[in-house]
Amino acid sequence: MGEGGASLAEVPVGWHPLLRRLDEQLSMIDPAYVVFRVTSTFGALEFAARAAALDRAERSRFGSVIEDAAWESITVCEVCGGEARQYVIRLRVWTVCAGHAHEIAGTAAN
């Protein structure tokens, strides 16, 4: 996934297919793009990357692809990749399916 210090190991496994698609799309715009940070913030994908020398239209498309992936991430379970929504459990926002929300909440009660 791009060059830089970020890797798939830094994000929930349920989002890996989303990130692979994002990487494919960004690589088509700029094969040499650099990733600085990939994480989950408030249950949404946070993806910080920089493209090399792109014109204004390409930079705009690059940013739009990342924004679209962030919006998609709030509908994809961080754990299994299934359909999800956001839940607040233990003062943290999780984007998970109902089954994993129940599992996480049950763990929190123990």
ROLOZA-213076 format. One line per field, with one value per residue: x, y, z of N, C-alpha, C, O in turn; residue number from 1. Coordinates in nm, 2 decimals, decimal comma. Layout:
BEGIN
nu	X/...
nv	Y/...
nw	Z/...
cau	X/...
cav	Y/...
caw	Z/...
cu	X/...
cv	Y/...
cw	Z/...
ou	X/...
ov	Y/...
ow	Z/...
i	NUM/...
REM end
This chain:
BEGIN
nu	0,08/0,10/0,40/0,59/0,53/0,31/0,09/-0,12/-0,15/-0,20/-0,47/-0,81/-0,90/-1,13/-1,15/-0,96/-1,01/-1,14/-0,93/-0,74/-0,88/-0,88/-0,61/-0,55/-0,70/-0,58/-0,32/-0,36/-0,40/-0,16/0,11/0,33/0,25/0,25/0,20/0,12/-0,03/-0,26/-0,55/-0,81/-1,04/-1,27/-1,44/-1,42/-1,24/-0,92/-0,70/-0,41/-0,23/0,01/0,03/0,26/0,38/0,11/-0,15/-0,40/-0,66/-0,61/-0,51/-0,74/-0,91/-0,76/-0,79/-1,07/-1,11/-1,00/-1,16/-1,41/-1,36/-1,33/-1,59/-1,73/-1,62/-1,76/-1,97/-1,89/-1,81/-1,56/-1,44/-1,53/-1,59/-1,85/-2,19/-2,24/-2,29/-2,23/-2,14/-2,14/-1,93/-1,80/-1,70/-1,59/-1,60/-1,72/-1,72/-1,92/-2,08/-2,40/-2,38/-2,10/-2,10/-2,26/-2,09/-1,86/-1,96/-2,05/-1,80/-1,71/-1,86/-1,76
nv	-0,12/0,19/0,39/0,45/0,48/0,34/0,06/-0,23/-0,36/-0,18/-0,12/-0,21/-0,55/-0,61/-0,39/-0,43/-0,52/-0,29/-0,11/-0,22/-0,19/0,09/0,15/0,04/0,22/0,47/0,42/0,40/0,67/0,79/0,61/0,63/0,73/0,83/0,70/0,82/0,78/0,55/0,48/0,43/0,67/0,79/0,58/0,58/0,55/0,69/0,82/0,92/1,06/1,14/1,26/1,26/1,48/1,61/1,73/1,99/1,88/1,60/1,59/1,67/1,45/1,25/1,32/1,30/1,03/0,92/1,04/0,93/0,66/0,69/0,76/0,53/0,35/0,38/0,22/-0,04/-0,33/-0,32/-0,55/-0,79/-0,71/-0,70/-0,56/-0,26/-0,03/0,26/0,24/0,34/0,23/0,17/0,44/0,47/0,50/0,26/0,10/-0,14/-0,46/-0,57/-0,81/-0,81/-0,58/-0,65/-0,85/-0,70/-0,52/-0,70/-0,80/-0,57/-0,56/-0,74
nw	0,00/-0,11/-0,06/0,24/0,59/0,68/0,73/0,65/0,89/1,08/1,08/1,14/1,06/0,92/0,75/0,56/0,29/0,18/0,20/0,03/-0,21/-0,22/-0,23/-0,49/-0,65/-0,59/-0,67/-0,94/-1,00/-0,90/-0,90/-0,73/-0,49/-0,14/0,18/0,50/0,73/0,86/1,01/1,25/1,34/1,56/1,47/1,20/0,89/0,88/0,66/0,56/0,31/0,05/-0,28/-0,56/-0,80/-0,91/-1,13/-1,08/-1,12/-1,10/-0,83/-0,70/-0,76/-0,64/-0,36/-0,34/-0,38/-0,15/0,05/-0,02/0,05/0,32/0,39/0,31/0,49/0,73/0,71/0,71/0,88/1,12/1,21/1,07/0,81/0,72/0,68/0,85/1,13/1,33/1,67/2,01/2,25/2,56/2,57/2,33/1,97/1,76/1,45/1,36/1,29/1,41/1,55/1,63/1,78/1,99/2,10/2,17/2,35/2,54/2,63/2,74/2,97/3,14
cau	0,00/0,18/0,53/0,58/0,54/0,18/0,06/-0,25/-0,15/-0,24/-0,61/-0,89/-0,89/-1,25/-1,14/-0,85/-1,06/-1,16/-0,80/-0,68/-0,94/-0,83/-0,47/-0,56/-0,75/-0,48/-0,21/-0,39/-0,38/-0,02/0,18/0,43/0,19/0,31/0,10/0,17/-0,10/-0,38/-0,60/-0,95/-1,07/-1,42/-1,51/-1,41/-1,11/-0,84/-0,60/-0,33/-0,13/0,05/0,07/0,37/0,35/-0,02/-0,21/-0,51/-0,77/-0,56/-0,51/-0,88/-0,96/-0,69/-0,85/-1,20/-1,11/-0,97/-1,28/-1,51/-1,33/-1,36/-1,74/-1,76/-1,57/-1,86/-2,07/-1,82/-1,76/-1,41/-1,40/-1,56/-1,61/-1,99/-2,26/-2,22/-2,32/-2,15/-2,19/-2,05/-1,91/-1,69/-1,66/-1,52/-1,69/-1,68/-1,80/-1,92/-2,21/-2,48/-2,32/-1,98/-2,13/-2,30/-1,97/-1,77/-2,03/-2,04/-1,67/-1,69/-1,94/-1,69
cav	0,00/0,31/0,39/0,52/0,41/0,28/-0,08/-0,29/-0,41/-0,07/-0,10/-0,33/-0,65/-0,59/-0,29/-0,46/-0,52/-0,15/-0,04/-0,27/-0,12/0,23/0,15/0,02/0,34/0,57/0,38/0,44/0,81/0,81/0,49/0,66/0,80/0,80/0,69/0,86/0,73/0,48/0,44/0,45/0,78/0,79/0,48/0,61/0,54/0,81/0,78/1,04/1,02/1,25/1,22/1,33/1,59/1,59/1,86/2,02/1,78/1,47/1,61/1,67/1,31/1,17/1,35/1,25/0,88/0,90/1,08/0,82/0,54/0,72/0,75/0,38/0,28/0,39/0,12/-0,17/-0,38/-0,32/-0,69/-0,89/-0,66/-0,70/-0,44/-0,21/0,11/0,31/0,22/0,39/0,13/0,21/0,57/0,46/0,48/0,14/0,07/-0,29/-0,52/-0,59/-0,92/-0,77/-0,47/-0,72/-0,92/-0,60/-0,47/-0,81/-0,80/-0,45/-0,58/-0,84
caw	0,00/-0,12/0,01/0,36/0,72/0,72/0,67/0,68/1,02/1,16/1,08/1,17/0,95/0,84/0,65/0,47/0,15/0,15/0,19/-0,09/-0,32/-0,21/-0,28/-0,63/-0,71/-0,57/-0,75/-1,08/-1,01/-0,88/-0,86/-0,63/-0,37/-0,01/0,29/0,62/0,85/0,83/1,14/1,28/1,43/1,58/1,39/1,05/0,83/0,86/0,56/0,52/0,20/-0,04/-0,42/-0,61/-0,88/-0,99/-1,16/-0,99/-1,14/-1,04/-0,68/-0,65/-0,77/-0,53/-0,24/-0,34/-0,36/0,00/0,12/-0,05/0,13/0,46/0,41/0,30/0,62/0,84/0,68/0,70/1,01/1,14/1,25/0,97/0,68/0,69/0,69/0,99/1,17/1,44/1,81/2,12/2,35/2,65/2,54/2,20/1,86/1,69/1,33/1,36/1,27/1,53/1,63/1,69/1,88/2,11/2,15/2,23/2,47/2,64/2,68/2,83/3,09/3,22
cu	0,09/0,32/0,50/0,57/0,41/0,16/-0,08/-0,26/-0,20/-0,39/-0,68/-0,90/-1,02/-1,24/-1,03/-0,90/-1,08/-1,03/-0,73/-0,74/-0,89/-0,69/-0,47/-0,60/-0,65/-0,36/-0,23/-0,37/-0,23/0,05/0,28/0,38/0,25/0,21/0,18/0,10/-0,23/-0,43/-0,75/-0,97/-1,22/-1,50/-1,50/-1,26/-1,04/-0,72/-0,53/-0,22/-0,10/0,08/0,19/0,33/0,22/-0,07/-0,34/-0,62/-0,73/-0,56/-0,65/-0,94/-0,89/-0,76/-0,99/-1,21/-1,09/-1,10/-1,40/-1,49/-1,36/-1,51/-1,78/-1,73/-1,67/-1,98/-2,02/-1,77/-1,61/-1,36/-1,42/-1,58/-1,76/-2,06/-2,26/-2,28/-2,23/-2,22/-2,09/-2,05/-1,79/-1,62/-1,57/-1,62/-1,63/-1,77/-1,80/-2,07/-2,28/-2,42/-2,19/-2,00/-2,17/-2,18/-1,88/-1,83/-2,03/-1,91/-1,65/-1,76/-1,86/-1,57
cv	0,12/0,29/0,46/0,43/0,34/0,14/-0,12/-0,33/-0,31/-0,04/-0,23/-0,42/-0,64/-0,49/-0,32/-0,46/-0,37/-0,08/-0,09/-0,20/0,03/0,24/0,13/0,15/0,45/0,54/0,41/0,59/0,85/0,69/0,51/0,74/0,75/0,80/0,73/0,79/0,66/0,43/0,46/0,56/0,80/0,70/0,49/0,59/0,68/0,76/0,91/1,00/1,14/1,19/1,30/1,45/1,57/1,73/1,88/1,92/1,64/1,48/1,60/1,52/1,23/1,19/1,29/1,10/0,85/0,93/0,98/0,70/0,57/0,71/0,60/0,31/0,28/0,30/-0,02/-0,21/-0,38/-0,47/-0,79/-0,84/-0,66/-0,57/-0,39/-0,07/0,14/0,29/0,29/0,29/0,16/0,34/0,57/0,44/0,36/0,14/-0,08/-0,33/-0,54/-0,70/-0,88/-0,66/-0,54/-0,79/-0,82/-0,55/-0,57/-0,82/-0,69/-0,47/-0,67/-0,77
cw	0,00/-0,05/0,14/0,48/0,76/0,66/0,71/0,83/1,12/1,16/1,10/1,04/0,87/0,73/0,55/0,32/0,10/0,12/0,06/-0,22/-0,33/-0,27/-0,43/-0,70/-0,70/-0,66/-0,90/-1,11/-1,00/-0,82/-0,75/-0,51/-0,24/0,10/0,42/0,74/0,80/0,97/1,14/1,38/1,44/1,49/1,24/1,01/0,82/0,78/0,52/0,42/0,12/-0,18/-0,46/-0,69/-0,96/-1,02/-1,07/-1,00/-1,07/-0,89/-0,63/-0,65/-0,66/-0,40/-0,23/-0,32/-0,21/0,08/0,10/0,03/0,27/0,49/0,40/0,43/0,73/0,82/0,67/0,83/1,02/1,16/1,14/0,83/0,64/0,70/0,83/1,01/1,29/1,57/1,90/2,23/2,43/2,60/2,41/2,09/1,78/1,56/1,31/1,33/1,41/1,62/1,70/1,80/2,01/2,18/2,23/2,35/2,58/2,71/2,78/2,96/3,19/3,29
ou	0,15/0,34/0,40/0,61/0,41/0,22/-0,14/-0,37/-0,23/-0,44/-0,63/-0,91/-1,01/-1,32/-1,01/-0,83/-1,05/-1,01/-0,66/-0,67/-0,87/-0,66/-0,39/-0,54/-0,63/-0,30/-0,14/-0,33/-0,18/0,03/0,32/0,46/0,30/0,13/0,28/0,17/-0,30/-0,37/-0,81/-0,91/-1,29/-1,60/-1,57/-1,17/-1,10/-0,64/-0,58/-0,14/-0,17/0,16/0,22/0,24/0,23/-0,05/-0,37/-0,68/-0,81/-0,60/-0,67/-1,00/-0,96/-0,78/-1,04/-1,30/-1,15/-1,14/-1,47/-1,58/-1,40/-1,56/-1,87/-1,80/-1,67/-2,07/-2,09/-1,70/-1,55/-1,24/-1,32/-1,58/-1,79/-1,99/-2,28/-2,32/-2,16/-2,34/-1,97/-2,15/-1,68/-1,50/-1,50/-1,72/-1,52/-1,89/-1,71/-2,16/-2,21/-2,41/-2,17/-1,92/-2,13/-2,17/-1,83/-1,77/-2,02/-1,90/-1,58/-1,72/-1,89/-1,49
ov	0,16/0,19/0,53/0,31/0,28/0,12/-0,06/-0,34/-0,34/0,05/-0,33/-0,37/-0,67/-0,49/-0,24/-0,40/-0,34/0,00/-0,02/-0,17/0,08/0,33/0,20/0,19/0,52/0,63/0,43/0,63/0,93/0,66/0,42/0,80/0,63/0,90/0,67/0,76/0,71/0,35/0,50/0,56/0,82/0,73/0,42/0,62/0,77/0,68/0,99/0,91/1,24/1,09/1,41/1,52/1,51/1,83/1,79/1,88/1,58/1,38/1,54/1,48/1,14/1,10/1,24/1,04/0,75/0,85/0,94/0,64/0,47/0,65/0,56/0,22/0,19/0,30/-0,11/-0,13/-0,45/-0,50/-0,86/-0,92/-0,62/-0,47/-0,47/-0,01/0,05/0,32/0,30/0,27/0,18/0,35/0,66/0,36/0,36/0,17/-0,14/-0,25/-0,53/-0,69/-0,92/-0,65/-0,50/-0,79/-0,85/-0,53/-0,54/-0,84/-0,70/-0,42/-0,67/-0,84
ow	0,10/0,01/0,16/0,47/0,86/0,55/0,79/0,88/1,23/1,24/1,09/0,93/0,75/0,63/0,46/0,24/-0,02/0,03/0,00/-0,31/-0,44/-0,35/-0,50/-0,80/-0,80/-0,72/-0,98/-1,22/-1,08/-0,70/-0,68/-0,44/-0,23/0,11/0,45/0,84/0,71/1,04/1,04/1,49/1,34/1,44/1,17/1,09/0,77/0,82/0,44/0,45/0,12/-0,19/-0,39/-0,64/-1,07/-0,95/-1,00/-0,90/-1,01/-0,82/-0,52/-0,56/-0,60/-0,33/-0,12/-0,26/-0,16/0,17/0,19/0,09/0,34/0,59/0,48/0,47/0,81/0,89/0,64/0,90/0,93/1,13/1,10/0,74/0,52/0,73/0,92/0,91/1,34/1,59/1,87/2,29/2,37/2,60/2,38/2,11/1,74/1,57/1,26/1,33/1,51/1,74/1,82/1,89/2,12/2,30/2,34/2,46/2,70/2,83/2,88/3,06/3,31/3,36
i	1/2/3/4/5/6/7/8/9/10/11/12/13/14/15/16/17/18/19/20/21/22/23/24/25/26/27/28/29/30/31/32/33/34/35/36/37/38/39/40/41/42/43/44/45/46/47/48/49/50/51/52/53/54/55/56/57/58/59/60/61/62/63/64/65/66/67/68/69/70/71/72/73/74/75/76/77/78/79/80/81/82/83/84/85/86/87/88/89/90/91/92/93/94/95/96/97/98/99/100/101/102/103/104/105/106/107/108/109/110
REM end
